[in-house]
């Protein structure tokens, strides 16, 4: 059984993996805000448990067992966030820290019941896909709002950043998943946009914010 620290490393490796499933040690250390020697030591420990493939000076990869374990941790985290929002009525900006603690509970029936109560959801409250029991993620065909042309209507379906500060900003602008947004104009110089939605006929957003909002063209 993995320790909470080992699970955090596996989760980070899963999230950082590129299309070939590779991660550099420096990327891992940066994500977890630890030194390279600390990350290196933990990776060697994960290798001994057969969760990580590690060779000096080569990218890291998760083993099949490591990938499945990492996906299960992410699954527990995202199910918990959704349960806290939909059932316990927490704000979407409040749930990350609680889910960080609950994801380390080793009680399969607990999370199976949570999944059933939620109706076997495909995504968490921030639009991130929830891995299935086989560790697979549903592919998402979203684009950043920043790539949308003026005059188009889109639906906000996910976020590329779910920090509490960002979510609180979205709350202050009345932005939530599922909203239909109309792009009124966009500024080439700084990427800022003016949008229309619900009770906001003309809301200006910075290029940074628009890059983090993931949408699908609404037909």
C-alpha positions in Angstrom: 0.0 0.0 0.0 1.4 3.4 -1.0 1.9 6.2 1.6 0.2 9.5 1.1 3.5 11.0 -0.1 4.0 8.2 -2.6 0.4 8.7 -3.8 1.1 12.4 -4.3 4.1 11.6 -6.4 2.2 9.1 -8.5 -0.6 11.6 -9.1 1.9 14.3 -10.2 3.5 11.8 -12.6 0.2 10.9 -14.1 -0.8 14.6 -14.6 2.6 15.6 -16.0 3.0 12.7 -18.5 3.2 13.8 -22.2 1.7 12.0 -25.1 4.4 9.3 -24.8 3.8 9.0 -21.1 7.2 10.5 -20.3 8.1 13.0 -17.5 11.4 14.6 -16.6 12.7 14.6 -13.0 12.9 18.4 -13.1 9.2 18.7 -14.1 8.3 16.4 -11.2 10.4 18.3 -8.7 8.9 21.6 -9.9 5.3 20.4 -9.7 5.8 19.1 -6.2 8.0 22.1 -5.1 10.8 19.9 -3.9 14.5 19.7 -4.7 15.9 17.4 -7.4 17.7 15.2 -4.9 14.4 14.8 -2.9 12.5 13.9 -6.1 15.2 11.5 -7.2 15.2 9.7 -3.9 11.4 9.2 -4.0 11.4 8.1 -7.6 14.0 5.4 -6.7 11.6 4.2 -3.9 8.7 4.1 -6.4 10.8 2.1 -8.8 11.5 -0.5 -6.0 7.7 -0.8 -5.6 7.4 -1.3 -9.4 5.3 1.8 -10.0 7.8 3.8 -12.0 10.3 3.0 -14.7 13.5 4.9 -14.0 16.9 5.1 -15.7 19.5 7.7 -15.0 19.4 10.7 -17.5 16.2 9.3 -19.1 12.6 10.4 -18.8 10.4 8.7 -16.2 7.4 6.6 -17.1 4.7 5.0 -14.9 4.5 1.2 -15.1 1.0 -0.3 -15.9 0.5 -0.9 -12.1 1.7 2.6 -11.3 -0.5 4.2 -13.9 -3.6 2.4 -12.6 -2.8 3.3 -9.0 -2.2 7.0 -9.9 -5.5 7.1 -11.9 -7.4 5.6 -8.9 -6.1 8.4 -6.6 -7.2 11.0 -9.2 -10.5 9.3 -9.5 -11.1 9.4 -5.7 -10.1 13.1 -5.6 -12.4 14.2 -8.5 -15.3 12.1 -7.2 -14.9 13.7 -3.8 -14.8 17.2 -5.2 -18.0 16.5 -7.2 -19.7 15.0 -4.1 -18.8 18.0 -2.0 -20.2 20.4 -4.6 -23.4 18.5 -5.7 -24.4 16.8 -2.5 -22.9 18.8 0.4 -23.3 22.2 -1.5 -19.7 23.4 -1.0 -18.5 26.0 -3.5 -16.3 24.7 -6.3 -13.5 27.0 -4.9 -13.7 25.2 -1.5 -13.3 21.5 -2.3 -9.7 20.9 -3.3 -8.0 20.8 0.1 -10.7 18.5 1.5 -10.4 16.2 -1.5 -6.6 16.2 -1.1 -7.1 14.5 2.3 -10.0 12.1 1.4 -8.2 10.8 -1.8 -5.8 8.9 0.5 -8.6 6.8 2.2 -8.3 3.1 1.2 -12.0 2.2 1.1 -13.2 1.0 -2.3 -16.8 0.6 -1.3 -16.9 4.1 0.0 -16.0 5.5 -3.4 -18.1 3.0 -5.3 -21.1 4.3 -3.3 -20.1 7.9 -3.9 -19.9 7.1 -7.7 -23.4 5.5 -7.6 -24.9 8.4 -5.7 -23.5 10.9 -8.3 -24.8 8.8 -11.3 -21.4 7.7 -12.5 -20.2 11.1 -13.6 -17.6 11.7 -16.4 -16.2 15.0 -15.0 -15.5 16.8 -11.7 -17.0 20.2 -10.8 -14.2 21.9 -12.7 -14.8 19.9 -15.9 -11.7 17.6 -15.5 -12.4 14.0 -16.6 -12.8 11.4 -13.9 -10.8 8.2 -14.7 -12.9 5.1 -14.9 -12.1 1.9 -12.9 -9.6 0.8 -15.6 -7.7 4.1 -15.2 -8.9 5.5 -18.6 -9.8 9.1 -19.1 -12.6 10.2 -21.4 -11.1 12.4 -24.2 -12.3 16.0 -24.2 -12.6 18.0 -27.4 -12.5 21.5 -25.9 -10.6 24.6 -27.0 -9.5 27.7 -25.0 -11.9 30.6 -25.2 -9.0 32.7 -26.5 -9.2 30.8 -29.8 -12.8 31.7 -30.5 -13.7 34.3 -33.0 -16.0 37.3 -32.4 -19.6 36.5 -33.1 -19.4 32.9 -32.1 -21.4 31.3 -29.3 -19.7 28.7 -27.1 -20.5 26.7 -24.0 -18.1 26.8 -21.0 -17.3 23.2 -20.1 -14.0 23.0 -18.3 -11.1 24.9 -16.8 -7.3 24.5 -17.4 -6.7 26.0 -13.9 -8.7 25.3 -10.8 -6.9 27.3 -8.1 -9.1 28.8 -5.4 -8.1 32.3 -6.4 -9.1 31.7 -10.1 -12.4 30.1 -9.1 -13.2 33.0 -6.8 -12.5 35.4 -9.6 -14.9 33.4 -11.9 -17.6 33.5 -9.1 -17.2 37.3 -9.0 -17.9 37.5 -12.7 -20.9 35.1 -12.5 -19.0 32.5 -14.6 -19.8 28.8 -14.1 -19.7 25.6 -16.2 -22.5 25.1 -18.6 -23.0 28.8 -19.4 -23.4 29.9 -23.0 -21.0 32.7 -23.9 -21.1 35.0 -26.9 -17.9 36.6 -28.0 -18.6 40.2 -28.8 -15.0 41.3 -29.5 -11.4 40.3 -29.0 -8.2 42.3 -28.8 -5.2 41.1 -30.8 -2.7 43.1 -28.8 -3.3 41.5 -25.3 -5.8 38.7 -26.1 -8.6 40.3 -24.0 -12.2 39.6 -24.9 -15.6 41.1 -24.3 -18.3 38.5 -23.7 -22.1 38.5 -23.2 -23.8 35.9 -21.0 -26.8 35.7 -18.6 -27.0 39.0 -16.7 -23.6 40.3 -18.1 -24.3 41.9 -21.5 -20.7 43.2 -21.8 -18.0 41.6 -19.6 -14.4 42.2 -20.4 -11.9 39.4 -19.5 -8.1 39.4 -19.8 -6.2 37.2 -22.2 -4.9 35.1 -19.3 -8.5 34.3 -18.1 -9.7 33.5 -21.6 -6.8 31.1 -22.1 -7.9 29.1 -19.0 -11.6 28.8 -20.0 -12.2 25.7 -22.0 -15.2 25.7 -24.3 -17.0 24.0 -27.1 -18.8 25.8 -30.0 -22.5 25.9 -29.2 -24.9 25.0 -32.1 
